[in-house]
Amino acid sequence: MRESDPIERARADGRTTLTEAEAKALLADAGVETPAFEVASTPDEVAATAERIGFPVVLKVSSPAVTHKSEWMGGLGVTVGVSDADEAAAVAADVFDAAADSGIDADVLVEAAADVDAGTEVIVGGLRDPSFGPVVLTGLGGVFTEIFEDTAHRLAPVTQATARAAVQELRSVPLLEGYRGRDRADIDALAGVVKRVGDLLVEREEIAEIDVNPVLVTPSGATALDALVVLEE
């Protein structure tokens, strides 16, 4: 087994779900930009890692048993805006205690905080349809994904041009094009994420589903802030 391959590591552990860190490592290897992140196993390690990455940071529970981090333990699974080492250690201690009380093994993902007000949150994802094969999608992301259901789908693999056309057909595309004086987002960078996610689905047949939500699209690029990968049984 290649030690660096997240899918092979999950298979060896008997898992069908990657942790966020593993999913982001897979995306980064495919050329998708992610924030700087590391995984730590004790409060002291979390504090030291946060100092190394640079404040502010986001702290997230990291465990294959927790797929919806923001809903875990009343919101303890995701803490944003952590501004110093003492706070990082205290939040991490709460996460480790809650995980132990729940009977699960967990680490803490330490991630550089992103300025979400600087761009638009978009979803990029895909699945392996039993009839059509790999299908990639994009649409309005973040908390609006299920509210507006504004998505566009394409059979994978897709070219950069096809991915851009999918973005352009979204009802929400004016938000990316500079609506009411907002800076125009880097739509080509978003299309590149769509293309790379489609390529991943084609190249890695073990992937049943991939959900990159949100992707923060700014005037200077597109960054995957969260990711979930589910493997075929």
N, C-alpha and C positions, 0 to 999 in steps of 0.2 A: 504494500500500500504506500503511495506517496504521502508522506506525513502532512504535506501542505494542502492536500486536496480535501476541502470540507465535506464533499459528498461521500467520498470513500471513508472518511473518518466517521461520519454519521452511520453509514452502512455497517461498519465494523462494530459500532456501539448498539446496533439493532434499532436505530432511530429512523423515523420517516420525516422528521422535521428538523431543519437546521436552526441553530440559534441565530439571533440577529447578527452577531459578530461573524459567524460562519457564512451567512448569506451575503453580508457586505464584503467579506473577503472574496467570495465567488464573483460578485459584481465588479470589485476593483480589479481582479485579474482579467475580467472581460473588457476593461477600459472605461467603466462607469465611475465617475467621481463620487467619493464619499468623504464625510468629515474625518478628521484624524480621530482614531479611537484605539483603545486597548481594553483588555479584560483583566480585572484584578480579583483576588480571592480573599482578601482581608481588609478591614477598615484602613489599616496603615498603608497597605498597598494602593488602595483607592485614593487616599490623600496624596501619596507620592506620585501616582500616575496623573492625577488631576493637575498637580503642580508642573509636571513635565509637559503635559499637553498645553496648559495655559488656561487661566480662568477668563470668563465663566465656562463651566462645563455642564453637560447633561449626564445624569446618572440613571442607568436603567438596569432592572433585574435581568440577568442573563441565565436562562435555563430552558432546556427543551420542553419542560413541563409548563412553561408560561408563554403562550403565543399572543395573548392580548395584554401587553404589559401595562398600558395606561389604566386598565380596569382592575388590575391585580391588587388585592389588599387595599381597596378604597383609594387607589391612585398612588400608592407607595412604589409601584413598579416603574414610574418615570418621574424624576425630579429635575426640573429645568432651572437654569439660572443659579447654579451653585457657585458661590463666589470666593470661597477660601478653603484651605485645607481642613480646618476644624469642622466646617459645615459638611464637607465631603465625607470625612470620617464618621460623623454622627449619622448622616443619612445612610451610609453604607452599613453601619451597625444595625440600624433599624431593618434594612433589607435582609441582611443575613439572619437576624433573629426571626423575622416573619417567615423566611424560607424554612428555617429549622422547625418552627412551630407547625408548618404545613407539611413537614416530612419530605421536602424536596431538596435536592442539591442545586445550589445557585451560586453564580459569581455576579459581579457588577461590571457592566459595560460603562466605561468612562469615555465620553465623546465631547469633542469641541462643540460649543454652542453655535448654532447658526442664527443669523438675523432673518427670521421668517418674514418680517415686514419688508424686506428688501426685494421680495419676489412673489411669485404665485405658486401655490402648492398644486401639484399635478400627480395623478396616479399613472404608473406604467406597470403592466402586468402581463400575464399570459397563462395559458393552460394547454393541456394536451387533450383535444377533443377526440372522442372515440371514432367520429366519422371523418373529420377534416384534418386531424393531426394538430401540429403546433399552431396556436392562434395567439397573437399578441394584441394588446389593447392599450389605449391611453385615454385620459379624460380628466375632468376636474377632480382634484384630489383633496387630501386632508379630511376634514369633517364633512365636506360637501359631497363626497363620493356617492353615498347612498341616498342623499336627499335629492340631487338633481339628475342622477343617472345619465350623465352626459359623457358617453364614451364612444370611441371609434375602434373597430376591430379590423385586423388584417391577418391573412394566413402568413405564417412565417416559413422561411426567412423573408425579410423585407429589405429593400434598398433604402438608402438615405432619402431618396426622393419619395418613395412610397410612404415611408414613415412620416415625412413632412406633410404629405397630403392628408394622412390620417389626422394629424394635429389640426390642420387647416379646416377640416370639416366639423370640428367641435363647435357647439353653440357658444361655448365659453371662450373661444379663441380671441375675441376682442380684449379680454383681460391680459392676454399675452402680447397683444399688438400695440399696447400703449393707450388703453382706454382712459379717457378723461385726464389726460396729461401724465399718466404713469409712464415710466421709462419702458421702452420696448424690451421684452424678454428675448433671450437667445433661443429662438425657436429651433434653429439648426442644432444646438446642443441637446435640446429635448428630443428631437428626431433621432439624434445619435444614440440616446439612451434607449429609445424604442427599438432601434435596429439591433443594438447589442443584446437586449433582453430576448428579442426574437432569435438571434444567433445562439444564445445560451440554450433556449428550448430545443433548437434543432440539434446542437452539438452534444448536449447532455440528455440522453433519452431517459435518464433516471428521474428527471424533474417532471412532476405531475402538475405543479402549479407554482407560480412565482408572483409575488405581490410587492411592488416597490412603491410605498405610499407613506409619506409624501416624497415626491421629487420636487425640490425647491428650484424653480426656474427663475433666474435673475438676468439682468442685462449682460452678465459676464459668464454665464454657464448654467449647468444643471447638476444638482447634487442630490444623491440618494440619502435621505435622512432616516429612513427605516426600510426594512426589507424582511420578507418572510418567504422561505422556500420549503415546499412540501414535496417529498419524493414519492415515486410510485411504490405501492405496496410490494 
